[in-house]
Amino acid sequence: MARPDPDTERKMARQARLVAFVIAGTMILWMGAQWFGGEIGLEARYVFLFDFAAIAAFLWALVVTYQIWRNRQG
């Protein structure tokens, strides 16, 4: 099996770092939003918006991670 060229490797590494930052940032922001919402007594319907935004970010990260995995397979 041939080794991918260095440009492709760098691109995949950059995507993997971006995914890692998105996952970590989403988790920190989501936990902060949950805490802050509880402190100010935010209604549940607004808190669900934070939940849905976090789910969207995690789904994006999952799709990009799958793409990286598929690119490394072939």
C-alpha positions in Angstrom: 0.0 0.0 0.0 1.4 3.4 -1.0 2.0 6.1 1.5 -0.1 9.3 0.9 1.8 12.4 -0.1 2.9 14.9 2.6 0.3 17.5 1.5 -2.5 15.0 2.0 -1.1 14.0 5.4 -0.9 17.6 6.5 -4.5 18.3 5.3 -5.8 15.3 7.3 -3.8 16.3 10.4 -5.2 19.8 10.1 -8.7 18.4 9.9 -8.1 16.2 12.9 -6.9 19.1 15.0 -9.9 21.1 14.0 -12.2 18.3 15.0 -10.4 18.0 18.4 -10.8 21.8 19.0 -14.5 21.7 18.0 -15.2 18.7 20.4 -13.3 20.3 23.3 -14.7 23.8 22.7 -18.2 22.5 22.3 -18.0 20.5 25.5 -16.7 23.5 27.5 -19.2 25.9 26.0 -22.1 23.5 26.5 -21.2 22.9 30.2 -20.8 26.6 30.7 -24.1 27.4 29.1 -25.8 24.7 31.3 -24.3 26.2 34.4 -25.0 29.8 33.4 -28.6 28.9 32.4 -29.2 27.4 35.8 -27.7 30.4 37.6 -29.9 32.9 35.9 -33.0 30.6 35.8 -33.2 30.4 32.1 -36.3 28.6 30.7 -35.9 25.0 29.5 -36.8 25.9 26.0 -33.7 28.2 25.7 -31.5 25.6 27.4 -32.5 23.1 24.7 -31.1 25.5 22.1 -27.7 25.0 23.7 -28.2 21.3 23.7 -29.2 21.2 20.0 -26.2 23.4 19.0 -23.9 21.0 20.9 -25.5 18.0 19.2 -25.0 19.7 15.8 -21.3 20.4 16.5 -20.8 16.8 17.7 -22.5 15.4 14.6 -20.3 17.6 12.4 -17.2 16.3 14.2 -18.4 12.7 13.8 -18.9 13.2 10.0 -15.5 14.8 9.6 -13.8 12.1 11.7 -15.4 9.4 9.5 -14.2 11.2 6.4 -10.6 11.3 7.8 -10.8 7.6 8.7 -12.1 6.8 5.2 -9.3 8.8 3.5 -6.7 7.0 5.6 -8.1 3.6 4.5 -7.7 4.2 0.8 
